């Protein structure tokens, strides 16, 4: 029953986002809405618990911290930018008459389904009756703390850089000097922490979620899309030769 409620809640949430996007003519709102949709799934599961366990309380807290920070950051970034993100605008410009159908499927319907898939650890943790491992929980909290700090600091560094630099300049100092996308590194660590904590009460299959996030950010919707716009930027190409995409190894 709770699973059905989670699906229904996400469906309503995604279509409300779609309505706002149509009114504003800006699909970028899904970037800010993404963490709130995942927090919604966690809240739905948590609200149906009669006596939450330690790990269930921990999951609510860390997902709430991550989602709130990321939402505020993405919302303020969209507000400062004042126009649709280039990744969404490119489809709008090329989509023609089929743009609305394509964007609905790709940016709203698909992301709603993706929220439910990535939210698998929330389902696992909030199903009672499993033994908790304190050691695994502590490891997960350490990984979360590191990821949360890296993501927060790298976003602050990038925001400050953009306020005083041109679009063609390249940020290569701070965390951006050891990773081309330290914000993605932080995001990946946060999701692995969620996977680790849920692993304390479930089996290995909960790790599918952070694995999917890692692969998407590295090979699909993260690094490739962002770096495509810098193909003709000599400074960025030089930067790519000396700094790894995500992991500073």
C-alpha positions, 0 to 999 in steps of 0.5 A: 500500500505504501509503495502505491502511495509513493508512486502516486505521490511522485506522479502528482509531484512530476505533473505539478512540476510539468505545469509550472514548467509550461507556464514558465517555459523553463524545464530547468525547474526539474533540476531543482525539483529532483531532490524534493521528489526523492525526499517526498518518497522518503517522507511517504515511507517514513510517515507510514511507520508506527515506531521508526528505528534508528536507521530509519531516523538517520535516513530521513535526516540525511536525505532531508539535509541533502535534498534541502541543500541541493534544492536551495542551490539549484533554485537560486542558480536558476533564479540568478541565471534567469533563463533555461539551462542550455541542456533543456534549451537545446531540445526546445530549439531543435524539438519543433512541434514534438518538443512538448511530447519529447520533453514530457517523456524525457524530463518529467515522466522518465525522471519520475520513474527514475526517482522511484528506481533511485529511491530503492534504498528508501524502500529498503530501509523503511521496511521493518524487520531487519537487523541493523549493523552499527558499523555499517551505519557509521561507515555510511554516515562518514561517507555521507559527511565527506560527500556532503561537504565536498558537494557543498564546498564545490558548489560555493566555489563554482558560484563565486567563480561564475559571478566574477568570470566569463563563460569561457574561463575555466575554474581550476582552483580549489576542489576544481583543481583535483577534479573537473566535477567535484560537485558530482564527486560529492553527489556520488559519495552521498548516494553511496552513503545512502546505499551503504546505510540501507545495506545495513538492513537489506541485501546487496541489491540496494547498491544498484541505486548509487551504481546507477547514479555514478554511471549516469553522472560519469557517462550519460547526463553529467560529465558528457553533456556539460563538457560538450559545450567546451569542445572548442575551448582550448583552456578547458581542453588543456584542463582536461589533460591534467585533471580527472573527470570526477575521481582525483586519482 
